[in-house]
Amino acid sequence: MINSRLDGREFFYAMDLPLSYRKFLECGRQLFTDSRAVIPGGLFIALRGPNFNGNQFALQALAEGAAFAVVDQDLPADPRILRVPDCLSELQNMGRIHRHRSRAFVLAITGTNGKTTTKELCKAALERTFRTSATAGNLNNHIGVPRTLLNLRDDDEVAIVEMGANRPGDIAELCGIAAPDAGLITNIGIAHLEGFVTQEAIRNTKMELFDYLDEKKRICFYNLNDPMLRERYRAVDWHIGYGDSTTNPMYTGEILQAHPAIRMRINGLELSSRLFGRHNAQNLLAASAVALHMGVTPDALIEGMLHFQPADMRSEKLSWRGSTVYLDAYNANPSSMQSALEAFAFEPAKEKWVVLGEMAELGASTAAEHVALVEFAMTLGFERILLVGAHYDGQKPSVKTRHFFTAEDCRSWLDQHWPGDAAVLIKGSRAAKLERLIR
C-alpha cells in the first residue's frame, strides 16, 4: 500500500544538484532561517518578510558559526555566501528536490479545523508500523512545508505533511512542492476570511489537494460527514470515504463515549483515546481510516490511539485549582469555536465555565463573527462565559458574561473568582495568550 511512486525522482538522482542543496548536504542537513538561533556548521537561508530582511543578518550568522549563507542581495565577497535570485524560491526548490530523492510515502493533511491534531494522531497510529516523519508543530505554510521536507531521513517510509492556507492557490502551491501520494481534508469551515472572504473560496482552496491527487489518481481520504466534501466524493478506487453509518463509507465510526475521554467503534474495532469531545472523535476516525487503509494492524492502531497525549495547548486536559480544565488555545476560528462549545456542552460536570479568546484573521466579518459566537454560547447553558480580547468589546452585557481586554486582566479576576469544582473550557487564538490564565 505505501510503496511510494518514483515518477520523476530518478531525474533528481542524476541531475546536477543546485549548489545550495549540495551545501545543505555538506552541512549535515542542518538548516536554519532565524539568525537569532544559529546552528554551528549549518546553512543559513536569508528569508525576507514584511518586517525583516534576513540578508542583513547573513554576515552575523557566519560570524557566529554558520558554515554557509544563502542570500538574494549583494553582500561583501565571501566564499561562504551563496547568491541566488530569491531565497524563498530556493528554499522551496531544495525541499522539492529532497522530497523527490526520498522514497517516503507522503500523506498531506489540510482542512479548516483539526489539521494538527489529525496529523499527530496519524503519526501516533503509523509510527508503530512504519518509520514516520511529520510536520513539527505548526510549520504548514510556504516556508514550513519545504522545511518539513528537508527534515526527511533516508530511511523514512512515511512523511505526514500538514498544509495550511491563507489565500486561494496556497494548497496547490504546496502540492507542487510536496508531491503527495495521498491526502486528507479534515473539514471545510470558516477561517482566514481576511484572505478568502467566502466559505466557497475556502472549499475551493482546500480542494486543491484533491484536485492534485485526482489528476494522478492518488488516494483521497474523504470525510463524508462534511457536506461540502461529500458533494465532491465519487465512487472511484482512489476515493476512500470515512464517516458515520448514514454516509455509507468504507470506514465507519460510532461514538460510544465523548467525555471525559473518547471511546469509539471503527469498523467493529473499539478504540480509546485521551482526547475529548465529538469534534475530536472526527479526528480520531480520520487517522484510524488512514492507518487501517495503509496496513496498520488493529493492535498497533489501538495502542497508538490509547497512548496519544494531547499537548501544545491543543485539547489538553488539565487539573487546576480543583477544576478540570480543557485548554485548547493554540488556534481558533468560528467553526472550531462552535465545535468546541458544542462538544463541551455535553461535559457531565455540575458547573461549566467557558473562556473565549478573540479570533484573528476574520477581516470585515470580525465583529459579526464575535457577536454570533457569544450568542451561540449563550444558548448552551454555561454558568459563566468570559470573553478575552478587544474584538469582544461592545457585546451586550448579561449576568453570565464578563469581558476583559487582556488575558492578564482575566487572570486577575479569576484569581478571586475561580469556580473550584467545575469544568472550564479555555478556547481562543494563540494571540490571546490564554495559557497565562493557568500558568
C-alpha positions as CSV (number, residue, x, y, z in Angstrom):
1,M,0.0,0.0,0.0
2,I,2.7,2.5,0.9
3,N,5.1,1.8,-2.0
4,S,5.9,5.4,-2.8
5,R,5.7,6.3,-6.5
6,L,9.1,7.2,-8.1
7,D,7.7,9.1,-11.1
8,G,10.3,11.8,-11.9
9,R,12.6,11.0,-9.0
10,E,15.3,9.2,-10.9
11,F,15.8,12.6,-12.6
12,F,16.8,14.1,-9.3
13,Y,19.3,11.5,-8.6
14,A,21.0,12.0,-12.0
15,M,20.8,15.8,-12.3
16,D,23.5,18.2,-11.3
17,L,22.1,19.3,-7.9
18,P,22.0,23.1,-7.2
19,L,24.9,24.4,-5.1
20,S,22.6,25.4,-2.3
21,Y,21.3,21.9,-1.9
22,R,24.8,20.4,-2.2
23,K,25.9,22.8,0.6
24,F,22.9,21.7,2.6
25,L,24.1,18.1,2.4
26,E,27.6,19.2,3.2
27,C,26.3,20.8,6.4
28,G,24.9,17.5,7.5
29,R,21.4,18.7,6.5
30,Q,21.4,21.4,9.2
31,L,19.5,24.4,8.0
32,F,18.1,27.5,9.8
33,T,16.3,30.7,8.9
34,D,16.4,32.6,12.2
35,S,19.7,34.4,12.7
36,R,19.0,34.6,16.4
37,A,19.2,30.8,16.6
38,V,22.4,30.0,14.7
39,I,23.2,26.3,14.2
40,P,27.0,25.9,14.2
41,G,28.1,24.4,10.9
42,G,24.6,24.9,9.4
43,L,23.3,26.5,6.3
44,F,21.5,29.9,6.8
45,I,18.7,30.9,4.4
46,A,18.2,34.7,4.4
47,L,14.4,34.9,4.1
48,R,12.5,38.2,3.8
49,G,9.3,39.3,5.5
50,P,7.1,42.4,5.9
51,N,9.2,43.5,8.9
52,F,12.6,41.8,8.4
53,N,15.3,41.1,5.8
54,G,17.4,38.1,6.6
55,N,20.2,39.3,4.2
56,Q,21.0,41.9,6.9
57,F,22.0,39.2,9.3
58,A,23.9,36.8,7.0
59,L,27.3,38.0,7.9
60,Q,26.4,37.9,11.6
61,A,25.2,34.3,11.2
62,L,28.5,33.4,9.6
63,A,30.5,35.1,12.3
64,E,28.5,33.1,14.9
65,G,29.3,29.7,13.3
66,A,27.1,29.1,10.3
67,A,29.1,27.3,7.5
68,F,27.3,29.0,4.6
69,A,24.6,31.6,4.0
70,V,22.2,31.7,1.1
71,V,21.3,35.3,0.2
72,D,19.4,37.2,-2.5
73,Q,21.1,40.6,-2.4
74,D,24.6,41.7,-2.9
75,L,26.9,41.4,0.1
76,P,30.7,41.6,0.5
77,A,32.6,38.9,-1.3
78,D,32.9,35.8,0.9
79,P,33.3,32.1,-0.4
80,R,30.7,31.1,2.3
81,I,28.0,33.3,0.7
82,L,25.8,31.8,-2.0
83,R,23.9,34.4,-4.1
84,V,20.6,33.3,-5.5
85,P,17.7,35.2,-7.3
86,D,15.2,34.6,-4.5
87,C,15.8,32.8,-1.1
88,L,12.3,31.7,-0.6
89,S,12.1,30.1,-4.0
90,E,15.5,28.5,-3.4
91,L,14.3,27.0,-0.1
92,Q,11.2,25.6,-1.7
93,N,13.2,24.1,-4.6
94,M,15.5,22.5,-2.1
95,G,12.5,21.0,-0.3
96,R,11.1,19.8,-3.6
97,I,14.4,18.1,-4.5
98,H,14.8,16.4,-1.1
99,R,11.3,15.1,-1.3
100,H,11.8,13.6,-4.7
101,R,15.1,12.0,-3.6
102,S,13.2,10.3,-0.8
103,R,11.3,7.0,-1.1
104,A,8.9,8.1,1.7
105,F,5.1,7.9,1.0
106,V,3.9,11.4,1.5
107,L,0.5,12.0,3.2
108,A,-0.7,15.6,3.0
109,I,-3.3,16.9,5.5
110,T,-5.3,20.1,5.3
111,G,-8.7,21.4,6.4
112,T,-10.2,24.2,8.4
113,N,-10.1,22.6,11.8
114,G,-8.2,19.7,13.3
115,K,-5.3,19.6,10.9
116,T,-2.6,19.4,13.6
117,T,-4.4,17.0,15.9
118,T,-5.2,14.7,13.0
119,K,-1.6,14.9,11.8
120,E,-0.4,13.9,15.3
121,L,-2.9,11.1,15.6
122,C,-1.8,9.8,12.2
123,K,1.8,9.8,13.3
124,A,0.9,8.0,16.5
125,A,-1.0,5.4,14.6
126,L,1.6,4.9,11.8
127,E,4.9,5.1,13.6
128,R,4.5,1.7,15.3
129,T,4.5,0.1,11.9
130,F,6.5,2.5,9.6
131,R,9.5,4.8,10.0
132,T,7.5,8.0,10.1
133,S,8.2,11.7,9.9
134,A,5.7,14.5,10.4
135,T,5.4,18.3,10.3
136,A,6.8,19.7,13.5
137,G,4.4,22.0,15.4
138,N,2.5,24.2,13.0
139,L,5.1,24.6,10.2
140,N,2.5,24.2,7.5
141,N,2.9,27.2,5.2
142,H,5.1,28.1,2.2
143,I,8.1,28.2,4.4
144,G,7.2,25.4,6.8
145,V,6.4,22.7,4.2
146,P,9.8,22.8,2.4
147,R,11.5,22.8,5.9
148,T,9.5,19.8,6.8
149,L,10.5,18.0,3.6
150,L,14.2,18.9,4.2
151,N,13.9,17.1,7.5
152,L,13.1,13.8,5.8
153,R,15.5,11.0,6.8
154,D,17.0,8.5,4.3
155,D,15.1,5.6,5.9
156,D,11.7,7.3,6.3
157,E,8.8,5.2,4.9
158,V,6.0,7.7,5.6
159,A,6.0,11.5,5.8
160,I,3.0,13.3,7.1
161,V,2.9,16.9,5.8
162,E,0.4,19.4,7.2
163,M,-0.7,22.1,4.8
164,G,-2.3,25.4,5.8
165,A,-3.8,28.1,3.6
166,N,-4.4,31.8,4.0
167,R,-5.5,32.6,0.4
168,P,-6.6,30.9,-2.8
169,G,-3.8,28.9,-4.5
170,D,-1.9,28.1,-1.4
171,I,-2.6,24.4,-1.3
172,A,-1.9,24.0,-5.0
173,E,1.5,25.7,-4.5
174,L,2.3,23.4,-1.6
175,C,1.3,20.3,-3.5
176,G,3.7,21.4,-6.2
177,I,6.5,21.3,-3.6
178,A,5.5,18.2,-1.6
179,A,4.1,16.0,-4.4
180,P,1.8,14.0,-2.0
181,D,0.9,10.3,-2.7
182,A,-2.3,10.6,-0.6
183,G,-4.3,13.4,1.0
184,L,-6.9,14.1,3.7
185,I,-9.1,17.1,4.2
186,T,-10.4,17.2,7.7
187,N,-13.4,19.5,7.0
188,I,-14.4,22.8,5.4
189,G,-15.3,25.5,7.8
190,I,-15.0,29.3,8.3
191,A,-11.5,30.6,8.9
192,H,-9.0,33.2,7.5
193,L,-11.9,35.2,6.0
194,E,-9.5,38.1,5.6
195,G,-7.8,36.2,2.8
196,F,-10.7,34.2,1.5
197,V,-13.9,36.3,2.0
198,T,-16.3,33.4,1.4
199,Q,-16.6,29.8,2.6
200,E,-16.8,28.7,-1.1
201,A,-13.3,30.2,-1.6
202,I,-12.1,28.2,1.4
203,R,-13.6,25.0,0.0
204,N,-12.0,25.5,-3.4
205,T,-8.6,26.2,-1.9
206,K,-8.7,23.1,0.4
207,M,-10.0,21.0,-2.6
208,E,-6.8,21.9,-4.5
209,L,-5.3,19.0,-2.6
210,F,-7.8,16.5,-4.0
211,D,-7.6,18.2,-7.4
212,Y,-3.9,17.4,-7.5
213,L,-4.4,13.8,-6.4
214,D,-7.4,13.2,-8.7
215,E,-5.3,14.2,-11.7
216,K,-2.8,11.5,-10.7
217,K,-5.4,9.0,-9.4
218,R,-3.8,9.0,-6.0
219,I,-5.6,8.4,-2.7
220,C,-8.1,11.0,-1.3
221,F,-9.4,10.3,2.2
222,Y,-12.9,11.9,2.3
223,N,-14.7,13.0,5.4
224,L,-18.3,12.1,4.3
225,N,-19.7,13.7,7.4
226,D,-18.8,17.1,5.9
227,P,-21.5,18.2,3.4
228,M,-19.1,20.3,1.3
229,L,-16.7,17.4,1.0
230,R,-19.4,14.8,0.4
231,E,-20.5,16.7,-2.7
232,R,-17.2,16.1,-4.3
233,Y,-16.9,12.4,-3.4
234,R,-17.1,9.9,-6.3
235,A,-17.2,6.1,-6.4
236,V,-13.7,5.6,-7.8
237,D,-10.9,3.4,-6.5
238,W,-8.8,6.2,-5.1
239,H,-11.6,8.0,-3.1
240,I,-11.7,6.5,0.3
241,G,-14.6,7.6,2.5
242,Y,-14.9,7.7,6.3
243,G,-17.9,8.8,8.4
244,D,-20.9,7.6,10.3
245,S,-23.1,4.7,9.1
246,T,-25.6,7.1,7.3
247,T,-22.9,8.1,4.8
248,N,-22.1,4.5,3.7
249,P,-18.3,5.0,4.0
250,M,-15.5,2.4,3.7
251,Y,-14.5,3.2,7.3
252,T,-17.5,3.7,9.7
253,G,-17.1,5.4,13.1
254,E,-19.5,5.2,16.1
255,I,-19.0,7.3,19.2
256,L,-19.5,5.2,22.3
257,Q,-18.4,8.0,24.7
258,A,-17.2,11.6,24.1
259,H,-16.5,12.7,27.7
260,P,-14.3,12.7,29.8
261,A,-12.4,10.8,27.1
262,I,-13.4,9.3,23.7
263,R,-14.3,5.7,23.1
264,M,-15.2,4.8,19.5
265,R,-16.0,1.7,17.4
266,I,-14.5,1.9,14.0
267,N,-15.3,-1.0,11.6
268,G,-16.0,-3.1,14.6
269,L,-12.8,-2.2,16.4
270,E,-13.1,-0.5,19.7
271,L,-10.6,2.4,20.3
272,S,-10.0,4.6,23.4
273,S,-8.2,8.0,23.5
274,R,-7.3,10.7,25.9
275,L,-8.9,13.2,23.7
276,F,-12.4,14.5,24.5
277,G,-15.4,15.7,22.5
278,R,-17.3,14.8,19.4
279,H,-15.1,17.2,17.3
280,N,-12.0,15.2,18.3
281,A,-13.8,11.9,17.6
282,Q,-13.9,13.0,13.9
283,N,-10.1,13.5,14.0
284,L,-9.7,10.1,15.6
285,L,-11.8,8.5,12.9
286,A,-9.8,10.2,10.1
287,A,-6.5,9.0,11.5
288,S,-7.8,5.5,12.0
289,A,-9.1,5.3,8.5
290,V,-5.7,6.3,7.2
291,A,-3.9,3.8,9.4
292,L,-6.1,0.9,8.6
293,H,-6.0,1.6,4.9
294,M,-2.2,1.8,5.0
295,G,-2.0,-1.7,6.6
296,V,-1.6,-0.9,10.3
297,T,-2.8,-3.8,12.4
298,P,-5.7,-3.4,14.7
299,D,-3.5,-4.0,17.8
300,A,-1.0,-1.3,16.6
301,L,-3.8,1.1,16.0
302,I,-5.4,0.5,19.4
303,E,-2.0,1.1,21.1
304,G,-1.2,4.2,19.1
305,M,-4.6,5.9,19.8
306,L,-4.6,4.9,23.5
307,H,-1.1,6.4,24.2
308,F,-1.5,9.6,22.1
309,Q,-1.0,12.5,24.5
310,P,-2.6,15.9,23.6
311,A,-0.1,18.7,24.0
312,D,0.9,22.2,23.0
313,M,-2.5,23.8,24.1
314,R,-4.4,21.6,21.7
315,S,-7.2,19.7,23.5
316,E,-5.1,19.4,26.6
317,K,-6.9,18.2,29.7
318,L,-5.5,19.5,33.0
319,S,-6.3,19.8,36.6
320,W,-6.1,23.4,38.1
321,R,-7.3,24.6,41.5
322,G,-9.8,21.7,41.8
323,S,-11.3,22.1,38.4
324,T,-11.0,20.1,35.2
325,V,-9.6,22.4,32.5
326,Y,-9.7,21.8,28.8
327,L,-7.0,24.0,27.3
328,D,-7.5,24.5,23.5
329,A,-5.8,27.8,23.0
330,Y,-3.4,27.4,20.1
331,N,-5.8,28.4,17.3
332,A,-9.4,29.4,16.8
333,N,-11.9,30.3,14.1
334,P,-15.7,30.5,14.1
335,S,-16.0,26.8,13.1
336,S,-13.6,25.4,15.6
337,M,-15.1,27.6,18.4
338,Q,-18.6,26.4,17.7
339,S,-17.4,22.8,17.6
340,A,-15.6,23.1,20.9
341,L,-18.6,24.7,22.6
342,E,-21.0,22.1,21.3
343,A,-18.7,19.3,22.5
344,F,-18.2,21.0,25.9
345,A,-21.9,21.3,26.4
346,F,-22.0,17.5,26.8
347,E,-19.4,17.6,29.6
348,P,-21.0,15.9,32.6
349,A,-20.0,18.5,35.1
350,K,-22.3,20.2,37.6
351,E,-20.9,23.6,36.7
352,K,-19.3,24.6,33.4
353,W,-17.4,27.8,32.6
354,V,-16.0,28.9,29.2
355,V,-13.3,31.4,28.5
356,L,-13.3,32.5,24.9
357,G,-10.4,34.4,23.4
358,E,-10.8,36.6,20.4
359,M,-10.4,35.2,16.8
360,A,-7.9,36.5,14.3
361,E,-7.8,37.0,10.5
362,L,-11.6,37.4,10.0
363,G,-11.4,40.7,8.1
364,A,-14.6,42.6,7.6
365,S,-16.5,39.7,9.3
366,T,-14.7,40.2,12.7
367,A,-17.4,42.0,14.6
368,A,-20.3,39.9,13.3
369,E,-18.5,36.6,13.9
370,H,-17.7,37.5,17.5
371,V,-21.3,38.6,18.2
372,A,-22.6,35.4,16.7
373,L,-20.2,33.3,18.7
374,V,-21.3,34.8,22.0
375,E,-25.0,34.5,21.1
376,F,-24.4,30.8,20.3
377,A,-22.5,30.2,23.6
378,M,-25.4,31.8,25.5
379,T,-27.8,29.1,24.2
380,L,-25.8,26.2,25.7
381,G,-26.4,26.7,29.4
382,F,-22.9,27.5,30.7
383,E,-22.8,29.1,34.1
384,R,-20.1,31.7,33.1
385,I,-18.8,33.0,29.7
386,L,-15.6,35.0,30.0
387,L,-14.6,37.0,26.9
388,V,-11.0,38.0,26.3
389,G,-9.8,40.5,23.7
390,A,-10.7,43.8,22.1
391,H,-12.9,42.1,19.5
392,Y,-15.5,41.3,22.1
393,D,-15.8,45.0,23.2
394,G,-19.3,46.2,22.8
395,Q,-21.0,42.9,23.5
396,K,-24.4,43.3,25.2
397,P,-23.8,42.7,29.0
398,S,-25.5,39.9,30.8
399,V,-25.4,38.1,34.1
400,K,-23.4,35.3,32.6
401,T,-20.8,37.1,30.5
402,R,-17.8,39.3,31.5
403,H,-15.4,41.0,29.2
404,F,-11.6,41.5,29.6
405,F,-9.3,43.2,27.2
406,T,-6.3,41.0,28.1
407,A,-5.5,37.6,29.5
408,E,-3.8,39.3,32.4
409,D,-7.0,41.2,33.3
410,C,-8.9,37.9,33.2
411,R,-6.3,36.1,35.3
412,S,-6.6,38.8,38.0
413,W,-10.3,38.3,38.1
414,L,-10.1,34.5,38.1
415,D,-7.7,34.6,41.0
416,Q,-10.5,36.0,43.1
417,H,-13.4,34.1,41.5
418,W,-12.1,30.7,40.3
419,P,-15.1,28.2,40.4
420,G,-13.5,25.4,42.3
421,D,-15.1,22.0,41.5
422,A,-16.1,22.7,37.9
423,A,-15.2,22.1,34.3
424,V,-13.6,25.0,32.4
425,L,-13.1,25.3,28.6
426,I,-10.4,27.7,27.6
427,K,-10.5,28.3,23.8
428,G,-9.1,31.0,21.6
429,S,-6.5,32.1,19.1
430,R,-2.8,32.0,20.1
431,A,-2.6,35.8,20.1
432,A,-5.0,35.9,23.0
433,K,-2.3,34.2,25.2
434,L,-5.0,32.3,27.2
435,E,-2.5,29.9,28.6
436,R,-1.5,32.6,31.0
437,L,-4.8,32.0,32.8
438,I,-3.5,28.8,34.4
439,R,0.3,29.0,34.0
